[in-house]
């Protein structure tokens, strides 16, 4: 229990390389995540607008009077 095994050193090295090994890798990754979340929210908002337009169109159709008295020419 007094020291680190070689697995501890490997994990520590990987963490250090991910955090500090390269110019802005973590910040680029977080920026991409933020862009993905914004796109997802925009997609949901666009979908809600489309649904609202469909509902308005259906309501407009149901408000129009329906002519039930049609002249049908049937021969018997």
N, CA and C of each residue as an Amber inpcrd file, in Angstrom:
protein
   228
   0.8150000  -1.1970000   0.0000000   0.0000000   0.0000000   0.0000000
   0.8580000   1.2600000   0.0000000   2.1660000   1.1010000   0.0330000
   3.0290000   2.2490000   0.1560000   3.2630000   2.9760000  -1.1470000
   3.1250000   2.3270000  -2.2800000   3.4540000   2.9970000  -3.5360000
   2.4220000   2.7010000  -4.6100000   2.6460000   3.3360000  -5.7290000
   1.7500000   3.1230000  -6.8630000   2.2190000   1.9330000  -7.6790000
   1.2620000   1.1780000  -8.1880000   1.6150000   0.1120000  -9.1160000
   1.7410000   0.7170000 -10.5080000   2.1550000  -0.0830000 -11.4520000
   2.3330000   0.4610000 -12.7970000   0.9950000   0.8320000 -13.4340000
  -0.1250000   0.2080000 -13.0240000  -1.4460000   0.5760000 -13.5400000
  -1.8170000   1.9920000 -13.1050000  -1.4850000   2.3400000 -11.8780000
  -1.7610000   3.6940000 -11.4140000  -1.0080000   4.7220000 -12.2450000
   0.2560000   4.4230000 -12.5710000   1.0580000   5.3500000 -13.3670000
   0.5050000   5.4780000 -14.7860000   0.0270000   4.3820000 -15.3540000
  -0.5380000   4.4150000 -16.7060000  -1.8000000   5.2680000 -16.7220000
  -2.6630000   5.0770000 -15.7540000  -3.9090000   5.8510000 -15.6860000
  -3.5930000   7.3290000 -15.4740000  -2.6460000   7.6170000 -14.5940000
  -2.2510000   9.0040000 -14.3480000  -1.6750000   9.6400000 -15.6080000
  -0.8550000   8.9020000 -16.3470000  -0.2730000   9.4100000 -17.5850000
  -1.3570000   9.6970000 -18.6320000  -2.3230000   8.8250000 -18.7440000
  -3.4210000   9.0280000 -19.7020000  -4.2200000  10.2810000 -19.3450000
  -4.5260000  10.4590000 -18.0690000  -5.2760000  11.6370000 -17.6310000
  -4.4890000  12.9060000 -17.9160000  -3.2000000  12.9010000 -17.6220000
  -2.3610000  14.0800000 -17.8680000  -2.2930000  14.3810000 -19.3620000
  -2.1440000  13.3460000 -20.1960000  -2.0830000  13.5650000 -21.6470000
  -3.3960000  14.1210000 -22.1970000  -4.5050000  13.6350000 -21.6780000
  -5.8030000  14.1360000 -22.1440000  -5.9950000  15.5920000 -21.7420000
  -5.6250000  15.9260000 -20.5280000  -5.8380000  17.2930000 -20.0440000
  -4.8460000  18.2940000 -20.6260000  -3.5850000  17.8990000 -20.7490000
  -2.5570000  18.8670000 -21.1270000  -1.8700000  18.5490000 -22.4440000
  -2.1770000  17.4450000 -23.0560000  -1.4560000  17.0310000 -24.2550000
  -2.0660000  17.5570000 -25.5280000  -1.8940000  18.7750000 -25.7950000
  -2.4100000  19.3440000 -27.0230000  -3.0340000  20.6820000 -26.7580000
  -3.1500000  21.4400000 -27.8160000  -3.6420000  22.8070000 -27.6860000
  -5.1660000  22.8200000 -27.6880000  -5.7550000  22.9710000 -26.5430000
  -7.1990000  23.1750000 -26.4410000  -8.0540000  21.9800000 -26.7580000
  -7.5800000  20.7750000 -26.5320000  -8.3900000  19.6040000 -26.8640000
  -9.6560000  19.5430000 -26.0240000  -9.5200000  19.7920000 -24.7310000
 -10.6830000  19.7040000 -23.8410000 -11.6630000  20.8290000 -24.1550000
 -11.1490000  22.0350000 -24.3840000 -12.0570000  23.1460000 -24.6850000
 -12.7500000  22.9410000 -26.0310000 -12.0560000  22.3720000 -27.0110000
 -12.7000000  22.0630000 -28.2930000 -13.7890000  21.0190000 -28.1140000
 -13.5040000  20.0360000 -27.2970000 -14.4880000  18.9800000 -27.0360000
 -15.7310000  19.5510000 -26.3700000 -15.5460000  20.4180000 -25.3780000
 -16.6890000  21.0160000 -24.6850000 -17.4570000  21.9580000 -25.6170000
 -16.7410000  22.6500000 -26.5050000 -17.4110000  23.5050000 -27.4840000
 -18.2830000  22.6970000 -28.4290000 -17.7900000  21.5430000 -28.8410000
 -18.5790000  20.6700000 -29.7080000 -19.8160000  20.1450000 -28.9880000
 -19.6630000  19.8280000 -27.7140000 -20.8100000  19.3620000 -26.9250000
 -21.8510000  20.4770000 -26.8280000 -21.4010000  21.7070000 -26.5890000
 -22.3270000  22.8380000 -26.4860000 -23.0560000  23.0720000 -27.8100000
 -22.3460000  22.9680000 -28.9220000 -22.9830000  23.1340000 -30.2420000
 -24.0350000  22.0490000 -30.4730000 -23.7240000  20.8370000 -30.0430000
 -24.6810000  19.7430000 -30.2000000 -25.9420000  19.9690000 -29.3900000
 -25.7850000  20.4760000 -28.1780000 -26.9470000  20.7450000 -27.3280000
 -27.7950000  21.8600000 -27.9300000 -27.1460000  22.9180000 -28.4390000
 -27.8890000  24.0200000 -29.0570000 -28.6520000  23.5460000 -30.2880000
 -28.0110000  22.7130000 -31.1010000 -28.6910000  22.1820000 -32.2870000
 -29.8820000  21.3160000 -31.9070000 -29.7220000  20.5270000 -30.8600000
 -30.8120000  19.6770000 -30.3900000 -31.9930000  20.5130000 -29.9290000
 -31.7200000  21.5620000 -29.1570000 -32.7950000  22.4330000 -28.6750000
 -33.4760000  23.1440000 -29.8310000 -32.6850000  23.5860000 -30.8230000
 -33.2620000  24.2610000 -31.9890000 -34.1540000  23.3050000 -32.7700000
 -33.7220000  22.0580000 -32.8850000 -34.5280000  21.0550000 -33.5770000
 -35.8430000  20.8010000 -32.8700000 -35.8150000  20.7620000 -31.5500000
 -37.0530000  20.5820000 -30.7930000 -37.9810000  21.7730000 -30.9710000
 -37.4240000  22.9850000 -30.9830000 -38.2470000  24.1850000 -31.1530000
 -38.8750000  24.2110000 -32.5460000 -38.1090000  23.8340000 -33.5700000
 -38.6400000  23.7940000 -34.9270000 -39.7470000  22.7640000 -35.0370000
 -39.5800000  21.6320000 -34.3880000 -40.5990000  20.5860000 -34.4230000
 -41.8770000  21.0660000 -33.7530000 -41.7540000  21.7890000 -32.6410000
 -42.9280000  22.3170000 -31.9550000 -43.6650000  23.3240000 -32.8310000
 -42.9260000  24.1500000 -33.5900000 -43.5500000  25.1100000 -34.4940000
 -44.3160000  24.3910000 -35.5930000 -43.7400000  23.3190000 -36.1370000
 -44.4180000  22.5530000 -37.1750000 -45.6970000  21.9240000 -36.6450000
 -45.6530000  21.4060000 -35.4440000 -46.8380000  20.7930000 -34.8340000
 -47.9110000  21.8470000 -34.6070000 -47.5120000  23.0370000 -34.1560000
 -48.4870000  24.1060000 -33.9220000 -49.1560000  24.5230000 -35.2350000
 -48.3790000  24.5890000 -36.3230000 -48.9620000  24.9290000 -37.6220000
 -49.9380000  23.8580000 -38.0780000 -49.6040000  22.5950000 -37.8570000
 -50.5030000  21.5030000 -38.2320000 -51.8010000  21.5690000 -37.4380000
 -51.7070000  21.8860000 -36.1660000 -52.9060000  21.9850000 -35.3250000
 -53.7960000  23.1190000 -35.8100000 -53.1960000  24.2560000 -36.1560000
 -53.9820000  25.3920000 -36.6660000 -54.6800000  25.0200000 -37.9710000
 -53.9970000  24.2950000 -38.8430000 -54.6030000  23.8900000 -40.1040000
 -55.7770000  22.9410000 -39.8710000 -55.6390000  22.0300000 -38.9290000
 -56.7250000  21.0960000 -38.6210000 -57.9170000  21.8450000 -38.0320000
 -57.6460000  22.7920000 -37.1290000 -58.7320000  23.5770000 -36.5380000
 -59.4550000  24.3930000 -37.5940000 -58.7290000  24.9320000 -38.5540000
 -59.3490000  25.7260000 -39.6230000 -60.2650000  24.8420000 -40.4710000
 -59.8220000  23.6290000 -40.7500000 -60.6390000  22.7210000 -41.5460000
 -61.9120000  22.3190000 -40.8120000 -61.8300000  22.1590000 -39.5100000
 -63.0120000  21.7410000 -38.7600000 -63.9980000  22.8820000 -38.5760000
 -63.5430000  24.1300000 -38.7090000 -64.4440000  25.2720000 -38.5720000
 -65.2810000  25.4930000 -39.8300000 -64.8150000  25.0040000 -40.9810000
 -65.5560000  25.1820000 -42.2260000 -66.8160000  24.3180000 -42.1860000
 -67.9440000  24.8770000 -42.6440000 -69.1810000  24.0880000 -42.6300000
 -69.1110000  22.9400000 -43.6400000 -69.7180000  21.8710000 -43.2670000
 -69.7470000  20.6970000 -44.1240000 -71.1230000  20.6180000 -44.7620000
 -71.1630000  20.5130000 -46.0750000 -72.4230000  20.4360000 -46.8060000
 -72.8430000  18.9770000 -46.8420000 -73.8960000  18.6750000 -46.0960000
 -74.3640000  17.2780000 -46.0500000 -75.4710000  17.0200000 -47.0600000
 -76.0250000  18.0710000 -47.6260000 -77.0960000  17.8930000 -48.5910000
 -76.5180000  17.9580000 -50.0000000 -76.1790000  16.8290000 -50.4930000
 -75.6390000  16.7740000 -51.8420000 -76.6630000  16.1150000 -52.7480000
 -76.6710000  16.5560000 -53.9490000 -77.5890000  15.9870000 -54.9250000
 -76.8970000  14.7980000 -55.5700000 -77.5060000  13.6890000 -55.4060000
 -76.9390000  12.5040000 -56.0300000 -77.9330000  11.9890000 -57.0770000
 -77.4080000  11.6750000 -58.1830000 -78.2630000  11.1520000 -59.2640000
 -78.0700000   9.6550000 -59.3130000 -79.0200000   8.9580000 -58.7590000
 -78.9650000   7.5040000 -58.8080000 -80.1830000   7.0020000 -59.5250000
 -79.9690000   6.0450000 -60.3210000 -81.0960000   5.4410000 -61.0630000
 -81.4580000   4.1350000 -60.4010000 -82.7190000   3.9140000 -60.3020000
 -83.2060000   2.6690000 -59.6990000 -83.8370000   1.7830000 -60.7040000
